[in-house]
């Protein structure tokens, strides 16, 4: 597979240029920087739609579960932020498992 768009970390440091052949090493580096997906040349619109739907379902499921667990502390800004970060990580974990 070939990377269709350059990949940057959260500090806008280039990790891989557009046109780079994707390797296991790239995937490990991307995951270590919290990058769960990259654009790949030739990926079909149907695959993208399937992934978006999967992501929506994962977010809804995680949000429902976390709202239930955090319902008694939603008036605390710190706990809301913890819930938000936990949700982000749980969705990423679910998507990594599915793809």
N, CA, C and O of each residue as an XYZ file, in Angstrom:
396
protein
N       0.840     -1.180      0.000
C       0.000      0.000      0.000
C       0.885      1.244      0.000
O       2.001      1.235      0.520
N       0.364      2.301     -0.590
C       1.086      3.562     -0.696
C       0.289      4.646      0.028
O      -0.928      4.743     -0.127
N       0.989      5.456      0.819
C       0.349      6.536      1.567
C      -0.078      7.632      0.593
O       0.735      8.139     -0.180
N      -1.364      7.993      0.639
C      -1.918      8.974     -0.302
C      -1.711     10.416      0.156
O      -1.673     11.324     -0.674
N      -1.574     10.641      1.473
C      -1.364     11.985      2.018
C      -0.259     11.902      3.055
O      -0.179     10.925      3.799
N       0.599     12.921      3.113
C       1.666     12.942      4.108
C       1.075     12.806      5.505
O      -0.029     13.280      5.775
N       1.831     12.148      6.396
C       1.363     11.882      7.753
C       2.195     12.705      8.731
O       3.425     12.673      8.697
N       1.507     13.444      9.603
C       2.151     14.295     10.589
C       1.710     13.885     11.993
O       0.604     13.375     12.175
N       2.581     14.110     12.989
C       2.185     13.851     14.369
C       1.397     15.054     14.890
O       1.117     15.985     14.134
N       1.037     15.041     16.180
C       0.215     16.111     16.741
C       0.947     17.449     16.818
O       0.321     18.483     17.051
N       2.278     17.438     16.622
C       3.066     18.664     16.627
C       3.447     19.090     15.204
O       4.331     19.926     15.013
N       2.777     18.513     14.222
C       3.008     18.787     12.800
C       4.412     18.417     12.325
O       4.957     19.042     11.415
N       4.985     17.397     12.950
C       6.263     16.848     12.495
C       5.955     15.763     11.464
O       5.148     14.869     11.720
N       6.594     15.842     10.309
C       6.366     14.880      9.232
C       6.861     13.494      9.644
O       8.022     13.328     10.017
N       5.979     12.512      9.576
C       6.348     11.124      9.884
C       6.555     10.310      8.615
O       7.390      9.406      8.586
N       5.796     10.625      7.559
C       5.936      9.913      6.284
C       5.359     10.791      5.175
O       4.298     11.397      5.328
N       6.081     10.844      4.060
C       5.641     11.646      2.923
C       4.599     10.905      2.089
O       4.543      9.675      2.072
N       3.784     11.685      1.406
C       2.851     11.140      0.419
C       3.653     10.319     -0.588
O       4.724     10.742     -1.022
N       3.140      9.155     -0.957
C       3.807      8.299     -1.931
C       4.720      7.252     -1.307
O       5.273      6.412     -2.017
N       4.884      7.293      0.020
C       5.726      6.321      0.718
C       5.025      4.968      0.758
O       3.826      4.896      1.026
N       5.767      3.903      0.495
C       5.211      2.549      0.624
C       5.070      2.234      2.110
O       6.027      2.364      2.873
N       3.889      1.826      2.509
C       3.576      1.555      3.905
C       4.191      0.232      4.335
O       4.038     -0.786      3.660
N       4.891      0.256      5.469
C       5.517     -0.959      6.002
C       5.046     -1.195      7.437
O       4.397     -0.340      8.040
N       5.381     -2.358      7.969
C       5.048     -2.660      9.370
C       5.682     -1.630     10.299
O       5.080     -1.222     11.292
N       6.903     -1.215      9.968
C       7.599     -0.220     10.791
C       6.811      1.087     10.816
O       6.666      1.703     11.871
N       6.303      1.511      9.661
C       5.500      2.733      9.615
C       4.281      2.597     10.535
O       3.966      3.504     11.305
N       3.621      1.478     10.443
C       2.417      1.257     11.260
C       2.755      1.345     12.737
O       2.014      1.965     13.501
N       3.855      0.740     13.156
C       4.270      0.796     14.569
C       4.563      2.235     14.995
O       4.162      2.658     16.079
N       5.261      2.982     14.144
C       5.571      4.378     14.462
C       4.287      5.191     14.563
O       4.113      5.971     15.499
N       3.386      5.009     13.597
C       2.122      5.748     13.621
C       1.340      5.448     14.895
O       0.828      6.360     15.544
N       1.250      4.179     15.248
C       0.517      3.807     16.461
C       1.167      4.409     17.698
O       0.469      4.852     18.611
N       2.499      4.430     17.739
C       3.186      4.990     18.905
C       2.903      6.488     19.053
O       2.972      7.025     20.159
N       2.587      7.155     17.951
C       2.248      8.574     17.978
C       0.732      8.797     18.061
O       0.269      9.934     17.967
N      -0.034      7.727     18.236
C      -1.482      7.851     18.383
C      -2.232      8.042     17.087
O      -3.375      8.499     17.089
N      -1.600      7.695     15.973
C      -2.245      7.834     14.666
C      -2.868      6.490     14.308
O      -2.164      5.504     14.090
N      -4.181      6.464     14.253
C      -4.898      5.215     14.025
C      -5.224      4.931     12.576
O      -5.597      3.811     12.229
N      -5.086      5.938     11.721
C      -5.408      5.719     10.317
C      -4.652      6.710      9.443
O      -4.310      7.810      9.878
N      -4.400      6.306      8.217
C      -3.780      7.170      7.210
C      -4.528      6.948      5.906
O      -5.176      5.919      5.716
N      -4.432      7.913      5.021
C      -5.048      7.771      3.705
C      -4.142      6.909      2.831
O      -2.940      7.153      2.727
N      -4.735      5.905      2.210
C      -3.988      4.978      1.366
C      -4.484      5.139     -0.072
O      -5.689      5.206     -0.313
N      -3.562      5.201     -1.014
C      -3.915      5.342     -2.426
C      -4.750      4.154     -2.876
O      -4.431      3.006     -2.564
N      -5.809      4.433     -3.604
C      -6.630      3.377     -4.168
C      -7.706      2.844     -3.236
O      -8.430      1.919     -3.602
N      -7.827      3.405     -2.046
C      -8.856      2.944     -1.124
C     -10.220      3.340     -1.692
O     -10.416      4.485     -2.100
N     -11.128      2.426     -1.717
C     -12.427      2.691     -2.338
C     -13.331      3.514     -1.425
O     -13.176      3.519     -0.204
N     -14.265      4.201     -2.044
C     -15.244      4.981     -1.287
C     -16.088      4.074     -0.406
O     -16.490      4.466      0.689
N     -16.357      2.866     -0.879
C     -17.158      1.920     -0.096
C     -16.433      1.545      1.193
O     -17.056      1.471      2.251
N     -15.130      1.310      1.116
C     -14.346      0.994      2.311
C     -14.364      2.164      3.281
O     -14.477      1.977      4.493
N     -14.252      3.366      2.741
C     -14.265      4.556      3.586
C     -15.615      4.716      4.270
O     -15.669      5.039      5.457
N     -16.700      4.497      3.546
C     -18.041      4.587      4.125
C     -18.229      3.537      5.216
O     -18.804      3.829      6.264
N     -17.744      2.312      4.975
C     -17.840      1.252      5.974
C     -17.092      1.636      7.243
O     -17.579      1.411      8.351
N     -15.905      2.216      7.075
C     -15.103      2.608      8.235
C     -15.792      3.728      9.009
O     -15.815      3.709     10.240
N     -16.348      4.695      8.299
C     -17.048      5.802      8.956
C     -18.227      5.285      9.754
O     -18.465      5.733     10.876
N     -18.968      4.344      9.185
C     -20.108      3.752      9.892
C     -19.635      2.992     11.131
O     -20.242      3.100     12.197
N     -18.570      2.235     10.994
C     -17.991      1.504     12.121
C     -17.557      2.475     13.217
O     -17.787      2.228     14.401
N     -16.936      3.568     12.819
C     -16.483      4.575     13.784
C     -17.671      5.204     14.512
O     -17.607      5.414     15.724
N     -18.749      5.506     13.793
C     -19.952      6.077     14.414
C     -20.534      5.131     15.449
O     -20.898      5.545     16.550
N     -20.621      3.840     15.083
C     -21.166      2.851     16.026
C     -20.275      2.711     17.260
O     -20.773      2.604     18.381
N     -18.965      2.712     17.052
C     -18.027      2.595     18.176
C     -18.161      3.791     19.111
O     -18.197      3.622     20.330
N     -18.235      5.004     18.548
C     -18.371      6.207     19.365
C     -19.678      6.188     20.163
O     -19.694      6.523     21.347
N     -20.761      5.797     19.511
C     -22.056      5.753     20.191
C     -22.038      4.746     21.333
O     -22.550      5.022     22.418
N     -21.460      3.598     21.094
C     -21.387      2.552     22.121
C     -20.546      3.007     23.312
O     -20.948      2.842     24.464
N     -19.388      3.574     23.029
C     -18.491      4.035     24.097
C     -19.140      5.183     24.862
O     -19.091      5.214     26.091
N     -19.748      6.128     24.143
C     -20.399      7.262     24.797
C     -21.504      6.797     25.738
O     -21.625      7.297     26.856
N     -22.300      5.849     25.288
C     -23.384      5.329     26.123
C     -22.820      4.684     27.397
O     -23.312      4.930     28.498
N     -21.801      3.870     27.233
C     -21.207      3.183     28.378
C     -20.568      4.171     29.360
O     -20.740      4.047     30.573
N     -19.838      5.141     28.835
C     -19.174      6.107     29.717
C     -20.173      7.025     30.403
O     -19.996      7.356     31.576
N     -21.219      7.443     29.696
C     -22.247      8.275     30.337
C     -22.893      7.546     31.505
O     -23.224      8.151     32.525
N     -23.064      6.255     31.344
C     -23.637      5.442     32.418
C     -22.675      5.379     33.616
O     -23.097      5.536     34.761
N     -21.410      5.154     33.352
C     -20.418      5.011     34.429
C     -20.103      6.337     35.109
O     -19.809      6.360     36.304
N     -20.161      7.440     34.370
C     -19.784      8.747     34.911
C     -20.996      9.600     35.289
O     -20.831     10.771     35.633
N     -22.190      9.051     35.234
C     -23.401      9.860     35.399
C     -23.452     10.635     36.711
O     -24.056     11.706     36.765
N     -22.838     10.122     37.758
C     -22.896     10.798     39.058
C     -21.862     11.907     39.218
O     -21.897     12.630     40.213
N     -20.950     12.060     38.271
C     -19.876     13.055     38.412
C     -19.780     13.986     37.205
O     -18.751     14.634     37.010
N     -20.820     14.061     36.407
C     -20.784     14.885     35.199
C     -20.780     16.387     35.471
O     -20.604     17.180     34.547
N     -20.973     16.785     36.726
C     -20.896     18.203     37.073
C     -19.469     18.628     37.432
O     -19.213     19.808     37.672
N     -18.550     17.673     37.468
C     -17.141     17.932     37.775
C     -16.352     18.008     36.470
O     -16.262     17.025     35.735
N     -15.778     19.186     36.185
C     -15.062     19.386     34.917
C     -13.898     18.417     34.731
O     -13.634     17.969     33.615
N     -13.211     18.100     35.804
C     -12.076     17.178     35.715
C     -12.562     15.789     35.304
O     -11.962     15.147     34.442
N     -13.632     15.335     35.914
C     -14.169     14.017     35.583
C     -14.703     13.976     34.154
O     -14.586     12.954     33.479
N     -15.281     15.069     33.694
C     -15.762     15.141     32.305
C     -14.585     15.023     31.345
O     -14.686     14.352     30.318
N     -13.471     15.672     31.672
C     -12.285     15.585     30.818
C     -11.713     14.162     30.838
O     -11.299     13.645     29.801
N     -11.690     13.537     32.009
C     -11.236     12.139     32.104
C     -12.131     11.255     31.244
O     -11.640     10.371     30.541
N     -13.433     11.485     31.295
C     -14.375     10.704     30.489
C     -14.112     10.914     28.996
O     -14.154      9.961     28.217
N     -13.843     12.155     28.600
C     -13.580     12.459     27.193
C     -12.327     11.741     26.698
O     -12.334     11.147     25.620
N     -11.260     11.794     27.478
C     -10.004     11.148     27.083
C     -10.177      9.630     27.066
O      -9.704      8.957     26.149
N     -10.846      9.101     28.069
C     -11.097      7.650     28.107
C     -11.908      7.226     26.887
O     -11.629      6.190     26.285
N     -12.906      8.018     26.523
C     -13.727      7.705     25.360
C     -12.909      7.672     24.085
O     -13.081      6.781     23.255
N     -12.024      8.636     23.927
C     -11.170      8.695     22.744
C     -10.312      7.429     22.643
O     -10.192      6.839     21.569
N      -9.723      7.022     23.756
C      -8.868      5.832     23.756
C      -9.671      4.542     23.542
O      -9.218      3.632     22.847
N     -10.843      4.472     24.133
C     -11.668      3.270     23.961
C     -12.142      3.121     22.518
O     -12.153      2.013     21.981
N     -12.530      4.220     21.891
C     -12.948      4.165     20.485
C     -11.782      3.714     19.623
O     -11.947      2.863     18.750
N     -10.612      4.275     19.861
C      -9.416      3.891     19.099
C      -9.131      2.404     19.271
O      -8.830      1.714     18.297
N      -9.221      1.908     20.494
C      -8.979      0.492     20.756
C      -9.980     -0.390     20.014
O      -9.603     -1.409     19.435
N     -11.249      0.000     20.031
C     -12.280     -0.771     19.317
C     -12.014     -0.786     17.811
O     -12.122     -1.827     17.163
N     -11.668      0.370     17.266
C     -11.420      0.460     15.825
C     -10.167     -0.314     15.431
O     -10.144     -0.948     14.376
N      -9.128     -0.274     16.257
C      -7.919     -1.037     15.971
C      -8.219     -2.545     15.945
O      -7.656     -3.293     15.146
N      -9.104     -2.958     16.825
C      -9.495     -4.369     16.897
C     -10.266     -4.811     15.652
O     -10.118     -5.937     15.176
N     -11.096     -3.891     15.135
C     -11.971     -4.215     14.003
C     -11.270     -4.128     12.655
O     -11.702     -4.761     11.691
N     -10.192     -3.352     12.576
C      -9.544     -3.153     11.269
C      -8.241     -3.906     11.179
O      -7.566     -3.851     10.151
